[in-house]
Amino acid sequence: MNTPADKTSYVRTKDGWFDAPEEKRAKCRTDVLVNTAGDQEYERQSRAYNLVEGLTIMIFVLAALWLVQYSAGIMLQIKAAEIISGAMLGIGSCYLLFVSPFRHGDTLSSWGLGNPWALWKELRDGSPAKRFTLGAIMLALFIALNALSYSQWAEVSKFFNFNKIEMLHNADKSFPGILFVFSFGSLLSAVIVLFGIRYDNFVSAFATAMKIALPLLALIIIGAVIQRGAKAFDGFTIRAFAIGAFGYVFWGFVQQLLFSSFFGTRLRKAFGPSKSPTNAYPPGRRVPTTVAFAAGFMFIGAPLIYFPLLIHFGPEQIPIKLLFYFAVFFGPFGALYGHFFAKDRKRLLVATLSGSCFGLIHINSYGLVMVTFLLGIFLTYVFMKDINRNLVALGFIHGLLGSSFSIFFSHGKAGPLTVDYGVGPSHVHNPTWGVIIVPMLCMLAYLCLMIWYVKFAKEE
């Protein structure tokens, strides 16, 4: 037969291309490797190519933000710097979204996205009950997303910068502007329903997402109550929380498309599964390891947060009891890190490297860097397995935690513990040359890691 347009649905043999069930394709194709978690994935490039490309893009992003936009634009007052930085980020985004996946042979499902061709196959070949159920879910989602887009058009317009176009002001309240509102809403809803949602593993991925999100949500609320008591809930409403959470689900989907999908995919393909017999601890050592990491996070992490705040705000605003509260906050993160470390040390270290990319993009808000770094580790850890590779499910983690953290620890509500949600060079309040020290050190660390990998890690 002739070469098919969609090669991911076929297997190539010496006699040509032939249709094959998805679970058999990886066994037949030659462009396959095993990722850090032990899953087979399609890949046309070498492991070293994946690592170098992923970290080069991260260095490129940090350079665009902190060497061009901040150093040249803000510190040296070069007017063209911000335009150049924006162009660099735009080119980088286009490369990682539209060029890199094709160079590597990534599939939509490997990025946690839906596959409209697979959906069409299910609707065409599935049982009547399955076809009806899937069709009903897709139709209900399409209608609900359209309704939500219309009811929250002010937020949608702001997100896509339509509010800056004069002819689209109050488009949802006049004719023919309302035609644009519904047309854009329908287009956006169709893209989400067909490409954004991966249906085949949503239940398992969502269950995993809730196992991560709900305990951390409880930790955020408990932390706010310990600090401020009942005042933590001043101005809190379920409706505002739900709207904020949905907005963060969408924003989380976009962010994780860039970070869990691109960086997570590149880095999990850069390292194979461990062959060391000591990589996973025996069951008897796992609990002590978990406890040891919890204690380490408490006794090291808490002082690292407490004493800089004490120096900056003074003992009146940062009492000694906060050191204890920080220790209680870091303990569960340490226990979770230790649990995964005992199960698969190499997988966790690769996830830590991936999580650093998510965290460091939030410089110069170091409270947000810390939170997103920790969250990024666990997101990319579970994302390595296909059963959890679902961007919408990860978006729900982002929605619950992002919305709740914003409500309880931003906008000045938490006093000295307020986390600034403004990130990047344009949100540096007191620009000095010292600000670029951390981004420069991070770029240097990524560069050194690439050199080490290429030189000494040939077995990968």
N, C-alpha and C positions, 0 to 999 in steps of 0.2 A: 504494500500500500504506500501512498505518498506520505511525505512528512506531514504530520498533523499540525494544526495551528497551536493547539494546547498540548504541548509535549508532556505536561505533568500528569496527564491521564493515560499515558501510554508507556510501553516498555520497548526499548530499542534492542533488537537482536541482529545477527548477521543477515537475516532474511528481511529486515525492515522493521517498521513500527507496528506494535500490536497492543490492543486494549488489554488492560489487566486490572484486577482489583487493587485498591490502594495499598493493602497490607502486603501485597506481593511485589510492588514496584521497587521498594528499596532493596529487596534481595536480588532483583534482576539488573538494576542500573549499576553502572560502574562509578558514577559520580556521587558516591555515598561515603559519609564518614560517621563515626560514633562520637556524639558530643560528651561533655563532661559528666552528664548524668546517666549516660549509657543508652540514650535514644539514637536511632539511626536517622540521619538527615541528609538531604541532597546537598552537595557542595562541589563546585567546580574548581575552587582555588585551594591552596595549601593551608594548613593550620597557621603557619607563620604569616601568610598573607592576611588572614582574618584578624590576627592580633595587631599587626602593623597598621592595617587600614582603620580599625576601630580606634586605636589610641591616637593615630595621626589626626583623625577627625576631631577627637576631643581636644588635642593640642591646638588645632586650627580654630576651634570655637573659642577657647580661652584666649588665644592670641587676638582674635577679632574683637573680643570684648575688652580685654585689659591692656593690650599693647597698642591697639589702634584706637578704639573708641575712648578709653579712659586716658591712657598716657598721651596720645597725640591730640585727641579731641578736647578732653577736659583740662588736663594739666598744661599742655602746650598751646591750647586754644587754636588748633588747626581746624578750620571750618569744614573742610571736606572729609575729615576723619570719620564722622558719624555716618555719612553717606557710604564711604568705603567699607566701614564695619558692617552696615546693613546689607550691602551687596555681597560681602564675604559670607555672611550668615545665610543669605538667600541662596547663594550658589551651593553652599555646604548642605543645606536642607534638601535642595533639589537632587544633589548627588546621592545622599543617603536614602532618600525615598524612591527615586526613579531610576537611578543608575546602578547603585550597589546591589540591590536584590537580583537584577538580571545578570550581573557579572558573576554572582555566586550561585545562581540557580535556586534562590530561596523560593519557597512556595508561600501563598497567602496564609495558610494554616501555620507555617513555621513562624510567622510574625504575629500569630494570634488573631488573624483576620478571617472574615467569612469568605467563602468561595461561591460566587453565583453559579458557576458551572456545576459544582457539586450539588447545590440546591436544586438546579434544574433537573439533574439526574434523579434526585430523591423524589421530586414532584412527578417525574415521568415514569420511574420504575418502581417506586415504593408501593406498599399495600394501600388499599383505599383509605383505611383508618389513618395510616401514617401520612398520606398525602393530604387528607382533610385537616389533620391536626397541625401539620407544618404550615399549610396554606392559611389556616385560621390565625395562627400565631403571627405570621408575617403581616397579614392584613390588619390585625389588631394593633400591632406595633406601628405600622405605617400611619394609621388613623390617629393613634395616641400621640405620636411624635409631631404630626401636623398640628394637632390641637394645642400641644404644649408650645410649639414654635410660635403659633399665633398669640396665645395668651401671654407669653413672655417675650414678645417681639422687641421690647425695649432692651432687654438683655442680649438677645440674639443680634440686634442691630449694633449694639455697642461692641460685642465680641468681634464681629466681622467689619467694624468701622463704617457701617452704612450710615451711622448717625452723623458722619462728617460730610455726607453728600446731601446738599441742600434739597434737591428734588425728592429725596426719600424721607425727609422729615415728616413724622406723623403719617407714614405710608399706610399703616394699618387702620387708619381712621378716615381714609378718603379713597375715591375712585379716580384714576385706575391704579393708584398705589397699592391697594389691597390685592390686586391681581399679582403684583410682584411678590408681596408677602407670601401668598399661598403657593405661587410657583416656586419660589426659593425654598419654602418649607417642604414642598413635595419633593424637590430635587434632593435636599439634604436628608430627608427621611428615607428616600429610596436608596441613597448611598449607604446610610447606616444599616438599613434592613438587609441589603444585598451584600455589602462588603464589610461593614463594621462589626457585625455580629457573627460569631462562629457558633453555630447551633449544636454541632455534634458533641462538644465537650462542655457546654455551658453549665450543666448541672454540677458536674464534678469540679470544674474550675471555680464556680460560685461558692460551693461548699468550702473549698480550700480558702477562698478569699475571706469568707466570714470567720473562719477559724483564726485568721490573722487579724482581721479588722475589729471584731467585737471585743476581744480582750484589750486591744490598744485603745479603743473608744472608751471603755470603762476606765482605763488608766488615765486618760486625758480628763475625764469628768471628775474622777477622784482627786486628781492633782489640783484642779480648779477649786474644788470644795475645800480641800485642806488649806489652800492659800487664802481664800476669801469667804468661805462659808456659803450661806444662802445667797449672798450678793453675787456669786458667780452666775446665777440664773437671772439676774436683772436684765430685762428686755428680751429674754429668750422666749420664742414661740415655736411650736411644732411646724407651722406653715413656713416660717422664715428658714428654719433648719432644713426642711424638705426641699425648698426651692434652692437653697445654697448647696445642699448635697447633690442635687441633680446637676447643677452647674459645674460642680467639681467633678462629677462623673464624666461629663463631656470633656472638661479641661484635662482631667486625668487620662482619658483615652488618648488625647492629642499628645500629652507629655510622654506617656508610656509607649506610644508609637515611635517616638524618637529615641527613648532610652531603653526600655525593656526589649522592644522589638529590634532596633538597630544594634545598640551596644551589647545587649544581652545575647543576641544571635551571633554577632561577630565573636564575642569572647567565649561563649560556650562551645563554639566550633573550633576555637584556637587551641583548646586543651581537651585531650581525650580523658576517658575515665581513669582513675588511679589503678595502678597494678600493684601497689604496695600492700602487703598484708597488714600493715599497721594503720592504713588509711581510715578504716572503720573500727571503732573500739568495740570490744565484746560487751554484751548487755550488762555485765557486772560493773563495768567501769563508766557506763554512761551517766548514771545518776551523780556519782562524785564529780565527774567532769562538768556536768551542768551546774552543780552547786559552786564549783571552783570559779567558773566563768561569771556566775551571778555575783559572787563576792568580789571578783576582780573589777567588774564594771562598777560596783558600788564604791569600792575603796579608791579606785583610780579616776573613774568618770565623774563622780560627784565633786571631788575637790577641783578638778579641771574646770568645772562650770562655776562652782561657788566662789572661788577666790578671785577670778577676774571680775565677777559682778561685785564682790565686796570692795575691791580696790576702786571700781568705777563709781558705785552708788553710796558706799559707806555703810557702817554697821547699823544705822537706824533703819535703812530700807532693806538691808540684807542681813537679818538676824541669823544667829548661829543655827537655829532650828531648821533653816532652809537647807543646810548641809545634810541633815538627816533626811529631809524630804527628797532631795536630789538622789540620795543613795537608794531610797525606796523606789524612785522612778526608774533608775538605771538597772535595778536588780532584775526585773522581768525581761528586759532586753538582753541582759547578760545570760540569763538562764536559757532563753530561746536560742541565742548564738551558740552557747555551749552544747545544747541539745543537737543542733544541726552539725556542729563540729565533730561530735562523737559519732554521728551517723555516717558522715562523708566529708572528711576534712578538706580534700581537694576541691570538691564541688562548692563548699562554703567559701573557700579562699577566692575562687573564680567569681563567685557571686559578690564577694566584698569588693573586688576590683570593679565589677560592673556597677555596684551601688555607689562607688566613689564618683563615677561619671554623673549620676543623677544628683548626688549631693553637692558636688563642687560647682555645678551650673548655678547654684543659688547664692554664690558669693555676691554681695558682701553681707548678707544677713546670716550670721554664723549660727544663730539659733535654728534657722530653717535648714542650713547646711547639715547640722547634726541630725535633725529629725528625718530629713529626706535621705541622708546617707544610710541611716539605720533601716528605714523603710525600704530603700532601694535594694539593700542586701537580701531581704526576705522575699521581695517581689521577684527578683531575678533568680533566686534559688528555686522557687517553685515553678517559675516560667521555663526552666530547663526541661521539664518533663512535658510531653505533648498533652497529657491529660489535663494539665493546668494552663496550657498556653492559650489564653483567651483575654483579649484586651478589654472587652466590656466588663468581664469579671474583675480584672485588676482596677478598672475604672471605678467600681463600687467601693473598693478599699480607699481609693483616692477621694471619692465623694464623701464617705462617712468621716474619714479622719481629717481631710482638708477642711470640710465645713465646720466640724466640731472644734478643731484647733483654732480656726479663724474666729469662731464665736467666743471661745473662752480665753484665748491667749494673744489676741491682736487688737488693734484699734485702741490701745492704751488701757484696756480693761484690766490687765494683769499687773499694772504698775511697772516695777523694774523687771518683771519677768515677761513683759510684752515682747512678742516676736514680730519683727518687722517683715511684712510680706513684700516689700519692695526690694527687688534684687537687680543686680547688674550695675554697670558704671553710672547710669543716670540717677541711681538712688543712693549714691554715696553722699552723706550729709556734709562731711568736712573733708574735702579732697586733699590728700597729701600723697607724696611719692611712696610713703610706707605702705599704702593700701595694696600696691602691686606685688609685695613680697610673697604673700601666700599664693596667688595665681602663678607667679614665676616658679616657685618651688614645686608646685603641682605639675606644671609643664615639664620641668626638669626630671621629676620622678617618673612621669610617663615615658619620657625619652630614654632614660636609663633602663627602664623595664623592657622597652622594645629592643635595645642593644643587647641586654642580657639574654633575652629570649632567643634572638636570632643567633647569638654566639654560642650559648651553652645549653640550650634546650632543644637540640636537634631530634631527640627521641620523640618529641611531640609530633 
